[in-house]
């Protein structure tokens, strides 16, 4: 495993970190514990020493705690997160941390982060005294480092970075999202302040793994052949400001491939020509997907049963790939998982409850009728997208 500097800490982090949001689950949404423990055990035995979870990822802290208590705790750093939307006072900070310590079966959290900060959540927790509270927890040894994950514009990111002596920040970053949210500018600014930077969505929720024809043609131009996932990961690891790349691996083949990539990684490993290919691919990608959904699921559950991420996934894939992929999307919409249980976009009532939860700030209620028009009514993307998306 390749190890990298982690900000100001006297500790080296594995290039690949395990993102726990996408643990394998059954049809009822319950974590497949045996399969998950096999994945985590394999990762740790192959040198992965950074595990990223959250109180939001239902059941993951408990599964981690049970596994780590069996001799793995001292081999890894745990990063978990406080949920700003579930706190109304400093007492709620204490209650959430206490519960997480119990679930994780540990007496301290290595990196305690504020989850999905933006222009609304940051002032909320700041004014409740979160910074003073974090200082107390650091002094008591219940947390060993502080940080935040982020989904908003760069100016909000810089304000948060400047507000405290943070250990780490977690940003969405990949060769498609160079200027999205905190972006490259945020990456470099945080690193200049001595912060470690953990990258989430390196494969954009899996969207970069199965590229359309236009992207495959770009990769064919490279003398060294790589898988699409390896291109995306190596582009990140080539940058010195990136401390750890988080991947939500739900299958052993994904994990093994990513570990192999991590073992071959390093700062500056990509040539300037290879970096240019990645930048070209990113530019093409940005022009293909109509809806910037990463499938994170924060918008769920919908009170009316709409499966928002799946609708967007089918809509985007149909637009990018067309042909049989669009036919499959329409079949799924009309006869498959989306239609029978009213999970399709046409069931949206525009209540907008989902929109305040979306890290990408997608106007979901405005997109749902467009998804229904293309997948349900059979109208063309060109016709529907000419109407805009709010």
C-alpha positions in Angstrom: 0.0 0.0 0.0 1.2 3.5 -0.8 1.0 5.9 2.2 0.8 9.6 2.2 1.2 12.6 4.6 -2.0 13.5 6.5 -1.8 17.2 7.1 -0.2 18.2 10.4 -0.5 14.7 12.0 2.6 12.6 12.6 1.0 9.7 10.8 0.8 8.3 7.3 -2.6 7.5 5.7 -3.2 4.8 3.1 -3.7 6.3 -0.3 -7.1 4.5 -0.4 -9.6 5.0 2.3 -12.7 2.9 2.8 -15.9 4.9 2.5 -18.6 3.1 4.5 -21.7 4.7 2.9 -22.0 2.0 0.3 -21.7 -1.1 2.4 -23.5 -4.0 0.6 -27.2 -4.2 1.7 -30.1 -6.6 1.0 -33.4 -5.7 -0.6 -34.8 -4.5 2.8 -31.9 -2.0 3.1 -30.1 -3.9 5.8 -26.3 -4.2 5.8 -25.0 -7.6 4.7 -22.8 -8.0 7.8 -20.8 -11.1 6.8 -20.0 -9.7 3.4 -19.2 -6.3 4.8 -16.8 -7.7 7.4 -15.1 -9.7 4.7 -14.5 -6.5 2.7 -13.3 -4.5 5.7 -11.0 -7.3 6.9 -9.5 -7.7 3.4 -9.0 -3.9 3.1 -7.3 -3.7 6.5 -5.1 -6.7 5.9 -4.0 -5.1 2.6 -3.0 -1.8 4.3 -6.1 0.4 4.3 -6.0 2.3 7.5 -8.6 5.0 7.1 -12.3 4.2 7.5 -14.9 6.9 6.9 -18.4 6.6 8.2 -21.2 8.8 9.6 -24.1 8.7 11.9 -26.2 9.3 8.7 -25.1 6.0 7.1 -27.6 3.8 8.9 -26.0 0.8 10.7 -22.5 1.4 9.6 -21.1 2.6 12.9 -22.4 -0.5 14.7 -21.0 -2.9 12.1 -17.6 -1.1 12.3 -17.6 -1.2 16.0 -18.3 -5.0 16.1 -15.5 -5.7 13.6 -12.9 -3.3 15.1 -13.4 -4.7 18.6 -12.0 -8.0 17.3 -8.4 -6.8 17.1 -8.5 -4.2 14.4 -9.0 -0.9 16.3 -5.3 0.0 16.7 -4.7 -0.6 13.0 -7.0 2.1 11.7 -8.2 5.6 12.1 -11.9 6.1 12.3 -13.5 9.2 10.8 -17.2 9.7 11.7 -19.5 12.7 11.6 -21.9 14.8 13.6 -25.1 15.7 11.8 -25.8 19.4 12.0 -29.5 19.0 11.0 -30.1 16.8 14.1 -28.8 19.2 16.7 -30.5 22.1 18.5 -28.1 22.7 21.4 -24.7 21.8 22.7 -26.4 19.0 24.7 -27.3 17.4 21.4 -23.6 17.5 20.4 -22.8 15.5 23.5 -25.6 13.0 23.0 -24.7 12.2 19.5 -21.0 11.7 20.3 -21.8 9.5 23.2 -24.0 7.3 21.0 -21.3 7.1 18.4 -18.6 6.1 20.9 -20.9 3.3 22.1 -21.7 2.1 18.6 -18.1 2.1 17.5 -17.0 0.4 20.8 -14.2 2.9 21.3 -13.2 5.5 23.9 -12.2 8.1 21.2 -12.9 9.1 17.6 -9.7 9.7 15.6 -11.3 12.3 13.3 -14.6 13.8 14.3 -16.2 15.8 11.4 -19.2 18.0 10.8 -21.3 16.4 8.1 -22.1 18.1 4.7 -21.6 21.7 5.8 -23.0 24.4 3.5 -24.1 28.0 3.9 -27.1 27.0 6.1 -25.7 24.3 8.3 -22.4 26.0 9.1 -23.9 29.1 10.8 -26.4 26.8 12.6 -23.7 24.8 14.4 -21.3 27.7 14.7 -23.8 29.8 16.5 -24.6 26.8 18.8 -21.0 26.8 19.9 -19.6 23.9 18.0 -16.1 25.2 17.9 -15.9 25.6 21.6 -17.4 22.2 22.1 -14.8 20.6 19.7 -12.0 22.2 21.7 -13.4 20.7 24.9 -13.6 17.2 23.3 -10.0 17.5 22.0 -8.8 18.5 25.5 -10.7 15.5 27.0 -9.2 13.1 24.4 -12.6 11.9 23.2 -11.7 13.1 19.8 -8.2 13.3 18.4 -8.8 15.5 15.3 -11.5 17.7 13.8 -12.8 18.3 10.3 -15.8 18.7 8.1 -17.3 17.4 4.9 -18.5 20.0 2.5 -21.1 20.7 -0.3 -21.4 24.3 -1.3 -19.5 27.2 -3.1 -15.8 27.9 -2.6 -16.4 31.2 -0.7 -18.3 29.2 2.0 -15.6 26.7 2.1 -12.9 29.3 2.7 -14.9 30.9 5.5 -15.1 27.5 7.3 -11.5 26.7 6.7 -10.4 30.1 8.2 -12.7 29.7 11.3 -10.8 26.9 13.1 -7.6 24.9 13.3 -9.1 21.9 11.5 -7.3 18.6 10.9 -9.0 17.5 7.8 -11.7 18.5 5.2 -13.6 16.2 2.9 -14.5 17.4 -0.5 -16.1 16.1 -3.7 -13.4 16.1 -6.3 -12.6 14.2 -9.5 -11.5 15.1 -13.0 -15.0 15.9 -13.9 -15.6 18.2 -10.9 -12.5 20.3 -11.0 -14.3 23.6 -10.5 -17.4 22.1 -8.7 -18.1 23.2 -5.1 -14.8 23.6 -3.3 -13.0 22.1 -6.3 -9.3 22.4 -7.1 -9.2 25.8 -5.6 -10.5 24.5 -2.3 -8.1 21.5 -2.4 -5.1 23.8 -2.7 -6.3 26.3 -0.2 -6.9 23.7 2.5 -3.5 22.1 1.9 -1.8 25.5 2.1 -3.3 25.8 5.6 -1.8 22.5 6.6 -5.0 20.5 6.5 -5.3 17.0 5.2 -7.7 16.6 2.4 -9.9 13.5 2.0 -11.5 13.2 -1.4 -15.0 11.8 -1.7 -16.9 10.8 -5.0 -13.6 10.1 -6.8 -15.6 8.0 -9.3 -18.7 10.2 -9.0 -20.9 7.6 -7.5 -19.7 5.0 -10.1 -20.4 7.3 -13.1 -16.8 7.3 -14.2 -16.4 3.5 -14.2 -18.6 2.7 -17.2 -17.7 5.5 -19.7 -19.7 6.3 -22.8 -18.1 5.9 -26.3 -16.7 9.5 -26.3 -14.7 8.9 -23.2 -13.5 5.4 -24.2 -12.1 7.0 -27.4 -10.0 9.4 -25.2 -8.6 6.5 -23.1 -7.6 4.6 -26.2 -5.2 7.4 -27.1 -3.0 6.7 -24.1 0.1 4.5 -24.5 -0.4 3.0 -21.1 -3.7 1.2 -20.8 -5.8 1.6 -17.6 -9.3 0.8 -16.5 -11.6 3.9 -16.3 -11.6 3.6 -12.5 -7.8 3.6 -12.5 -7.6 6.7 -14.7 -9.8 8.6 -12.2 -7.9 7.4 -9.1 -4.4 7.9 -10.5 -5.4 11.5 -11.5 -6.2 12.2 -7.9 -3.2 10.5 -6.4 -0.9 12.3 -8.7 -1.7 15.5 -6.9 0.4 16.2 -3.7 -2.5 18.0 -2.0 -4.7 14.9 -1.9 -4.2 13.0 1.3 -6.6 10.1 0.9 -9.1 9.0 -1.7 -12.3 7.5 -0.3 -14.1 4.9 -2.3 -17.4 3.2 -1.3 -16.6 -0.4 -2.2 -19.5 -2.8 -2.0 -18.0 -5.8 -3.8 -14.7 -7.6 -3.5 -13.7 -7.1 -7.2 -14.1 -3.3 -6.7 -12.0 -3.4 -3.5 -9.2 -5.6 -5.1 -9.0 -3.4 -8.2 -8.8 -0.2 -6.1 -6.1 -1.7 -3.8 -4.0 -2.6 -6.8 -4.4 0.9 -8.1 -3.4 2.4 -4.8 -0.3 0.2 -4.6 0.8 1.7 -7.9 0.0 5.3 -7.0 2.2 8.2 -6.2 2.5 12.0 -6.5 3.4 12.9 -10.0 2.9 9.4 -11.4 0.8 10.7 -14.3 2.7 12.3 -17.1 1.6 15.7 -18.4 0.1 14.0 -21.5 -1.9 11.7 -19.3 -3.1 14.5 -17.2 -4.2 16.3 -20.3 -6.2 13.2 -21.3 -8.0 13.3 -18.0 -8.8 16.9 -18.3 -10.2 16.3 -21.8 -12.3 13.4 -20.5 -13.6 15.7 -17.7 -14.7 18.3 -20.1 -16.6 15.8 -22.2 -18.3 14.3 -19.2 -19.4 17.7 -18.0 -21.3 18.1 -21.2 -23.1 14.8 -21.1 -25.0 14.3 -17.8 -28.0 16.6 -17.5 -28.5 16.2 -13.7 -25.4 16.4 -11.3 -26.7 13.6 -9.1 -24.0 11.4 -7.5 -26.5 8.9 -6.0 -25.6 9.7 -2.4 -29.2 9.1 -1.3 -29.3 12.0 1.2 -32.6 13.1 -0.4 -34.2 9.8 0.7 -36.6 8.7 1.8 -39.2 10.6 -0.2 -42.4 11.0 1.7 -44.3 10.0 -1.5 -42.1 7.0 -2.3 -40.2 8.4 -5.2 -36.8 6.7 -5.7 -35.0 10.0 -6.6 -31.5 8.7 -7.1 -32.6 5.8 -9.3 -34.8 8.1 -11.5 -31.9 10.5 -12.0 -29.5 7.6 -12.7 -31.7 6.1 -15.4 -32.3 9.6 -16.8 -28.6 10.4 -17.0 -27.5 7.1 -18.3 -30.2 7.2 -21.0 -28.9 10.6 -22.1 -25.3 9.6 -22.1 -25.5 6.2 -23.8 -28.8 6.3 -25.7 -29.9 3.2 -27.7 -30.4 0.1 -25.6 -29.5 1.9 -22.4 -32.4 4.3 -22.9 -34.7 1.4 -23.8 -33.7 -0.3 -20.6 -34.3 2.9 -18.6 -37.8 3.3 -20.1 -38.6 -0.4 -19.4 -37.4 0.0 -15.8 -39.5 3.1 -15.5 -42.6 1.6 -17.0 -42.5 -2.1 -15.8 -39.5 -2.5 -13.5 -38.5 -1.3 -10.1 -39.7 2.3 -10.6 -43.3 1.9 -11.8 -45.1 -0.8 -9.8 -44.3 0.7 -6.4 -44.9 4.3 -7.5 -41.2 5.1 -7.1 -41.2 6.8 -10.6 -40.7 10.5 -11.1 -44.4 10.9 -12.0 -45.3 10.3 -8.4 -43.5 13.5 -7.3 -45.8 16.1 -5.7 -43.2 18.9 -5.8 -43.3 19.1 -2.0 -39.6 20.0 -2.1 -38.8 18.2 1.2 -35.8 16.5 -0.6 -34.2 19.7 -1.9 -32.9 21.0 1.4 -31.1 17.6 1.9 -29.4 17.5 -1.5 -25.6 18.2 -1.2 -25.6 19.1 -4.9 -28.5 21.6 -4.4 -30.4 20.1 -7.4 -33.9 21.5 -8.0 -35.3 18.0 -7.7 -38.9 18.9 -8.0 -38.3 20.8 -11.2 -36.4 17.8 -12.7 -38.9 15.1 -11.8 -41.5 16.1 -14.5 -38.7 16.2 -17.1 -37.6 12.7 -16.1 -41.2 11.5 -16.4 -41.5 13.2 -19.8 -38.5 11.3 -21.2 -38.8 8.0 -19.5 -42.5 7.8 -19.0 -44.0 9.6 -22.0 -41.2 8.8 -24.4 -40.4 12.4 -25.3 -36.9 13.3 -26.6 -34.2 14.7 -24.4 -33.7 17.5 -26.8 -37.3 18.6 -26.5 -37.4 18.3 -22.7 -34.0 19.9 -22.0 -34.8 22.9 -24.1 -37.3 23.8 -21.4 -34.4 24.1 -18.9 -34.2 22.9 -15.3 -35.1 26.0 -13.3 
